[in-house]
Amino acid sequence: MSEDLPSIGRIVNGEHLLPVRVYYEDTDFTGVVYHATYLRFFERGRSEMLRVMGTPPDREDHGAFAVTRIVIDYKGAARIHDALVVHTAFTGMKGPRLNFRQTITRDAMTLTEAEIVAVAIHPDGRARKPSATELLHWEAYKTPSLNGR
């Protein structure tokens, strides 16, 4: 049944939104989200954005990507049982590099921000330049403005 499937989120105003819940396994011994857990939440956001976008017409899959750079700022703490939203915006690409801006919020308050660079790769790990069809597909999801975020 479709109501039993996990949420893949949705795109609103060019930004992918993915609700996540904080579980015990996401926290340290004090019930605060462990710093590395935010990276897992960001990965889920990018992965589900790809799922919502669908497969580019000239590929059987989305291709493979490797994260090459992450800049992260922690602004507030999430705690066990919090309902969070992972915001993911594709901000552009240059050659094989795809740029993302991500935030995690609780009740519209920003807890964490990150800038991520991922590189499109071949199955053997070498960087690859996306095809013209892929570029058009990605460009359709590019966020023109992040409204101050």
C-alpha positions as CSV (number, residue, x, y, z in Angstrom):
1,M,0.0,0.0,0.0
2,S,1.3,3.4,-0.9
3,E,0.6,4.9,2.5
4,D,3.1,2.4,3.9
5,L,5.9,3.7,1.9
6,P,8.4,6.2,3.5
7,S,8.2,9.8,2.4
8,I,10.4,10.9,-0.4
9,G,9.7,14.5,0.4
10,R,8.6,17.1,-2.1
11,I,9.9,20.1,-4.1
12,V,8.5,23.5,-3.1
13,N,9.7,26.7,-4.8
14,G,12.7,24.8,-6.2
15,E,13.7,23.4,-2.9
16,H,13.4,19.8,-1.8
17,L,11.9,19.3,1.6
18,L,12.3,16.0,3.5
19,P,10.8,15.6,7.0
20,V,12.9,13.5,9.4
21,R,12.4,12.4,13.0
22,V,15.2,12.3,15.5
23,Y,15.5,8.8,17.1
24,Y,17.6,7.7,20.0
25,E,20.2,6.2,17.6
26,D,20.8,9.7,16.2
27,T,21.8,11.2,19.6
28,D,24.7,11.2,22.0
29,F,24.2,10.2,25.6
30,T,22.5,13.5,26.5
31,G,19.8,13.2,23.9
32,V,21.3,15.8,21.6
33,V,21.8,14.9,17.9
34,Y,25.4,13.8,17.4
35,H,27.2,16.1,15.0
36,A,27.9,13.5,12.3
37,T,24.2,12.6,12.2
38,Y,23.5,15.8,10.4
39,L,25.6,14.6,7.6
40,R,23.4,11.5,7.3
41,F,20.3,13.7,7.3
42,F,21.9,15.8,4.5
43,E,22.7,12.6,2.5
44,R,19.1,11.5,2.8
45,G,17.9,14.9,1.6
46,R,20.1,14.7,-1.5
47,S,19.2,11.1,-2.2
48,E,15.5,11.7,-2.0
49,M,15.8,14.8,-4.1
50,L,17.2,12.6,-6.8
51,R,14.3,10.2,-6.4
52,V,11.7,13.1,-6.7
53,M,13.5,14.4,-9.8
54,G,13.3,11.1,-11.6
55,T,15.9,9.6,-13.9
56,P,17.4,11.7,-16.7
57,P,16.1,10.5,-20.1
58,D,19.4,9.1,-21.3
59,R,20.3,7.1,-18.1
60,E,19.0,4.0,-16.6
61,D,19.9,5.4,-13.2
62,H,20.9,8.8,-11.7
63,G,24.5,8.0,-12.1
64,A,26.9,7.8,-9.3
65,F,28.2,10.8,-7.3
66,A,30.9,11.2,-4.7
67,V,30.9,14.1,-2.2
68,T,34.2,16.0,-2.5
69,R,33.6,19.0,-0.2
70,I,31.3,19.8,2.7
71,V,31.2,23.1,4.6
72,I,28.9,22.9,7.6
73,D,27.8,25.4,10.2
74,Y,26.0,24.2,13.4
75,K,23.7,26.9,14.7
76,G,21.5,25.0,17.1
77,A,20.9,21.6,18.6
78,A,18.2,19.1,17.7
79,R,17.1,16.6,20.4
80,I,15.5,13.2,20.6
81,H,11.9,13.1,19.2
82,D,12.3,16.4,17.3
83,A,10.6,16.7,13.9
84,L,13.0,18.3,11.5
85,V,13.0,19.3,7.8
86,V,16.0,18.8,5.6
87,H,16.0,21.5,2.9
88,T,18.0,20.7,-0.3
89,A,18.6,23.1,-3.1
90,F,20.6,22.4,-6.2
91,T,22.5,25.6,-6.9
92,G,24.3,24.7,-10.1
93,M,27.0,22.7,-11.8
94,K,30.4,23.2,-13.4
95,G,31.9,20.3,-15.3
96,P,31.3,17.2,-13.3
97,R,30.7,19.2,-10.0
98,L,27.2,19.6,-8.7
99,N,26.6,22.2,-6.0
100,F,24.0,22.0,-3.2
101,R,23.0,24.2,-0.4
102,Q,21.3,22.4,2.5
103,T,19.7,23.4,5.8
104,I,18.0,21.5,8.6
105,T,15.3,23.3,10.4
106,R,13.0,22.7,13.4
107,D,9.8,24.8,13.4
108,A,11.4,27.1,10.8
109,M,14.5,27.7,12.9
110,T,17.7,26.9,11.1
111,L,19.8,24.4,13.1
112,T,22.5,23.5,10.6
113,E,23.6,24.8,7.2
114,A,25.9,23.1,4.7
115,E,27.3,23.6,1.2
116,I,28.1,20.4,-0.6
117,V,30.0,19.7,-3.8
118,A,29.5,16.3,-5.3
119,V,31.2,15.0,-8.5
120,A,29.6,12.8,-11.1
121,I,31.6,9.6,-11.4
122,H,31.9,6.5,-13.6
123,P,31.4,3.1,-11.9
124,D,35.2,2.8,-11.5
125,G,35.3,6.1,-9.6
126,R,36.7,8.4,-12.3
127,A,35.1,11.8,-12.7
128,R,32.7,12.1,-15.6
129,K,31.1,15.0,-17.3
130,P,27.3,14.7,-17.4
131,S,25.7,14.4,-20.8
132,A,23.8,17.3,-22.4
133,T,20.5,15.6,-21.5
134,E,21.6,15.2,-17.9
135,L,22.6,18.9,-17.8
136,L,19.2,20.0,-19.0
137,H,17.5,17.7,-16.5
138,W,19.6,19.1,-13.6
139,E,19.2,22.7,-14.8
140,A,15.4,22.3,-14.6
141,Y,15.8,21.8,-10.8
142,K,18.3,24.6,-10.2
143,T,17.2,26.9,-7.4
144,P,17.4,30.5,-8.7
145,S,17.4,32.1,-5.3
146,L,17.4,30.9,-1.8
147,N,15.7,33.9,-0.3
148,G,18.5,34.8,2.1
149,R,19.3,31.3,3.1
